[in-house]
Amino acid sequence: MNAHSGEILPAPLVLAPARPRRPLGPGTPNRNGHLLGPGLLLLYWTILSATGWLDPRTLPAPWTAITAAADLLREGRLQTNIAVSAARAASGLLVGGAAGVLLAFLSGLSLLGGYVIDGIVQLKRGIPILALIPFMVLWFGIGEPMKVAVIAVAAFFPIYIQTHSALRAIDLRYVELAETLGLNRRQFLARIIIPGALPGFLLGLRFGATAAWLALVVVEQLNATSGIGYMVTLARNYAQTDVMLVGLVVYALLGFGTDSAIRWGERRLLSWRRTLGV
């Protein structure tokens, strides 16, 4: 009540405390968070094997693979075959990646290059890599050059496509800004083109590395005398399921390790970006 006028004033409103808004982003990243999925898969595999829900004839238990891997390491077979397979995959990825980047720049920065190169690449893209293997054998023989060539072709396309798309997606305003500042061709490439294409190249490199390991699995089944694929094929002939499982696990770990290494480099090279993944 107002003491001077005698009016009855309404009671003051009491506002409830505002509830904190939930952040719209995915949350705070954890540097080892990408290990959660594989760790849970291993946990489920172990539990199902230990409880008998998973028939060992269908899929051997994890400790069976560990025991077989220890035996192969003691004999020296596992590390030798891993070194051979890694060298094949690295050689193919290097050749395919270099060709992909070179042709992507020629196609992405030149209209004539785009008309000539990109059309041929897109035409070839529809041909499965497995359909090319007979021609690869005819052209390169059955030895190591054929295996590296198949891996290089498999790795080439993701790297080319992602790099080419990143180049073509560079904002035209940056090009106009470079012209306004009077940058020469070398400065334009170093300050505009390469930083703009780098995210696409690294994404293509991740896909290319995966494609290289997948192609490696195929070519190591063809007249190979060494490598993880040869070890798995030999084990299949003798019904050694534990050795076959070791080979599959090694392939998975090599692919996962390669992708993790590329992602680590991506975080370092693209540290200037602020994205949902950071």
C-alpha positions in Angstrom: 0.0 0.0 0.0 1.2 3.5 -0.9 1.5 5.4 2.4 0.8 8.8 0.8 -2.2 8.0 -1.6 -3.7 5.0 0.1 -3.5 3.0 -3.1 -2.9 -0.7 -3.0 0.1 -1.6 -5.2 0.5 -5.0 -6.8 2.9 -7.3 -5.3 6.3 -7.2 -7.1 6.9 -10.0 -9.6 9.5 -12.6 -8.6 11.1 -14.0 -11.7 12.3 -17.6 -11.6 16.0 -17.9 -12.3 16.7 -18.5 -15.9 17.6 -22.1 -16.7 21.0 -22.3 -18.4 20.8 -22.9 -22.1 22.2 -26.2 -23.4 25.1 -25.5 -25.8 24.2 -26.2 -29.4 27.6 -27.6 -30.3 28.6 -31.3 -29.8 30.5 -30.6 -26.6 34.1 -30.4 -25.5 36.3 -32.8 -27.6 38.5 -35.4 -26.0 41.8 -36.1 -27.7 41.3 -39.9 -27.2 37.6 -40.0 -27.9 38.0 -41.7 -31.2 39.2 -44.8 -29.3 35.8 -45.2 -27.6 34.1 -47.0 -30.5 36.9 -49.6 -31.1 37.2 -50.1 -27.4 33.5 -50.9 -27.0 33.7 -53.2 -30.0 36.5 -55.1 -28.4 34.7 -55.2 -25.0 31.5 -56.7 -26.6 33.6 -59.2 -28.6 35.3 -60.3 -25.4 32.1 -60.6 -23.4 30.3 -62.5 -26.1 33.2 -64.9 -26.5 33.7 -65.4 -22.7 30.0 -66.1 -22.1 29.7 -68.6 -25.1 27.2 -66.4 -27.0 29.7 -66.2 -29.9 30.6 -69.6 -31.4 34.4 -69.8 -31.8 33.8 -71.6 -35.1 32.1 -68.4 -36.4 34.6 -65.9 -34.9 37.5 -66.9 -32.6 37.9 -65.2 -29.3 40.2 -62.1 -28.9 42.7 -64.1 -26.8 43.0 -66.7 -29.6 44.0 -63.9 -32.0 46.5 -62.6 -29.4 48.0 -66.0 -29.0 48.3 -66.6 -32.7 49.8 -63.1 -33.2 52.4 -63.9 -30.5 53.4 -67.1 -32.3 53.6 -65.3 -35.6 55.8 -62.6 -34.1 58.1 -65.2 -32.5 58.5 -66.8 -35.9 59.1 -63.5 -37.6 56.3 -64.0 -40.1 54.0 -61.2 -38.9 56.4 -58.3 -38.9 57.9 -59.3 -42.2 54.5 -59.5 -43.9 53.3 -56.2 -42.3 56.4 -54.4 -43.6 55.8 -55.7 -47.2 52.1 -54.7 -47.1 52.8 -51.3 -45.6 55.5 -50.7 -48.3 53.0 -51.6 -51.1 50.2 -49.4 -49.6 52.6 -46.5 -49.1 54.0 -46.7 -52.6 50.6 -46.8 -54.2 49.2 -44.0 -52.0 52.3 -41.8 -52.8 52.0 -42.4 -56.6 48.2 -42.0 -56.6 48.2 -39.0 -54.3 50.8 -37.2 -56.3 48.9 -37.8 -59.6 45.6 -36.8 -58.0 47.0 -33.5 -56.6 48.8 -32.6 -59.9 45.8 -33.3 -62.1 43.4 -31.6 -59.7 45.4 -28.4 -59.8 45.6 -28.6 -63.6 41.9 -29.2 -63.9 40.8 -26.9 -61.1 42.8 -23.8 -62.0 42.4 -24.0 -65.8 39.1 -24.2 -67.8 40.8 -26.1 -70.6 42.4 -28.5 -68.1 39.0 -29.0 -66.5 37.3 -29.7 -69.9 40.0 -32.3 -70.8 41.0 -33.9 -67.5 37.9 -33.8 -65.4 35.7 -35.4 -68.0 38.1 -38.3 -68.4 38.4 -38.8 -64.7 34.6 -38.8 -64.2 34.3 -41.3 -67.0 36.8 -43.6 -65.5 35.2 -43.2 -62.1 32.3 -45.4 -63.1 34.5 -48.4 -63.9 35.1 -50.6 -60.8 38.7 -51.1 -59.9 38.2 -54.9 -60.0 37.3 -54.7 -63.7 40.7 -53.0 -64.4 42.8 -55.8 -62.7 42.9 -58.0 -65.9 44.2 -55.0 -67.9 46.7 -54.2 -65.1 48.0 -57.7 -65.3 48.3 -57.4 -69.1 50.1 -54.0 -68.9 52.3 -54.5 -65.9 52.5 -58.3 -65.4 51.7 -60.1 -62.2 54.5 -58.7 -60.1 54.9 -55.8 -57.8 54.4 -53.0 -60.4 50.8 -54.3 -61.0 50.0 -54.3 -57.3 51.3 -50.8 -56.8 49.5 -49.6 -59.9 46.1 -51.0 -58.7 46.6 -49.3 -55.3 47.6 -46.1 -56.9 44.5 -46.0 -59.1 42.3 -46.7 -56.1 43.9 -43.9 -54.1 43.9 -41.5 -57.0 40.2 -40.8 -57.3 39.2 -39.7 -53.8 42.3 -37.4 -53.6 41.6 -35.9 -57.0 37.9 -35.4 -56.5 38.2 -33.8 -53.0 41.1 -31.5 -54.0 39.4 -30.5 -57.3 36.1 -29.7 -55.4 38.0 -27.7 -52.8 39.8 -25.7 -55.5 36.5 -24.9 -57.4 34.8 -24.0 -54.1 37.3 -21.2 -53.3 35.3 -18.0 -52.9 35.7 -15.7 -55.8 36.0 -12.7 -53.5 39.4 -14.0 -52.4 40.5 -14.0 -56.0 39.3 -10.5 -56.4 41.1 -9.5 -53.2 44.3 -11.0 -54.5 44.0 -9.0 -57.8 43.3 -5.8 -55.8 46.4 -6.4 -53.7 48.5 -7.1 -56.8 49.6 -10.6 -55.8 51.7 -12.4 -58.4 51.0 -16.0 -59.4 53.3 -17.5 -56.8 51.8 -15.4 -53.9 48.3 -16.2 -55.1 49.0 -19.9 -55.0 50.7 -19.7 -51.6 48.2 -17.5 -49.8 44.9 -18.3 -51.5 44.9 -21.5 -53.5 46.9 -23.9 -51.3 45.2 -22.9 -48.0 41.8 -23.1 -49.7 42.5 -26.5 -51.2 44.2 -28.0 -48.1 41.0 -29.1 -46.2 39.8 -30.9 -49.3 43.1 -32.5 -50.0 43.4 -33.8 -46.4 39.8 -35.2 -46.6 40.7 -36.9 -49.9 43.8 -38.2 -48.4 41.8 -39.9 -45.6 39.6 -41.6 -48.2 42.5 -42.3 -50.4 44.4 -44.1 -47.6 41.3 -46.2 -46.9 41.0 -47.1 -50.6 44.7 -48.0 -50.7 44.3 -50.5 -47.9 41.1 -52.0 -49.5 42.9 -52.4 -52.8 45.9 -54.0 -51.0 43.6 -56.7 -49.7 42.6 -57.5 -53.3 46.0 -57.4 -54.9 47.6 -59.5 -52.2 45.3 -62.4 -53.2 46.8 -62.4 -56.7 50.0 -64.5 -57.0 51.5 -62.9 -54.0 54.3 -64.5 -52.1 54.4 -62.1 -49.1 52.2 -59.6 -47.3 49.3 -59.9 -45.0 46.9 -60.9 -47.8 49.3 -63.8 -48.7 49.4 -64.9 -45.1 45.6 -64.8 -44.8 45.2 -66.8 -48.1 47.7 -69.4 -46.9 45.9 -69.7 -43.6 42.6 -70.1 -45.4 44.0 -73.0 -47.4 44.9 -74.8 -44.2 41.8 -73.7 -42.3 43.8 -71.7 -39.8 41.0 -69.4 -38.6 43.2 -67.8 -35.9 45.8 -66.7 -38.4 43.1 -65.4 -40.7 41.7 -63.4 -37.8 45.1 -62.0 -37.0 45.4 -60.8 -40.6 42.0 -59.1 -40.5 42.8 -57.4 -37.2 46.1 -56.2 -38.6 44.4 -54.7 -41.7 41.9 -53.0 -39.4 44.6 -51.6 -37.2 46.7 -50.4 -40.1 43.8 -48.6 -41.6 42.7 -47.1 -38.3 46.3 -46.0 -37.5 46.7 -44.4 -40.9 43.5 -42.5 -40.6 44.4 -41.3 -37.1 47.7 -40.1 -38.3 46.1 -38.1 -41.1 43.6 -36.6 -38.7 46.4 -35.6 -36.3 48.2 -33.9 -39.2 44.9 -32.3 -40.2 44.4 -30.7 -36.7 48.0 -29.3 -36.9 47.8 -28.0 -40.4 44.3 -26.5 -40.0 44.6 -25.2 -36.5 43.5 -21.8 -37.8 40.0 -23.1 -38.4 37.2 -23.0 -35.8 34.8 -25.9 -36.5 32.4 -28.2 -34.7 35.2 -30.8 -34.5 37.6 -28.5 -32.6 
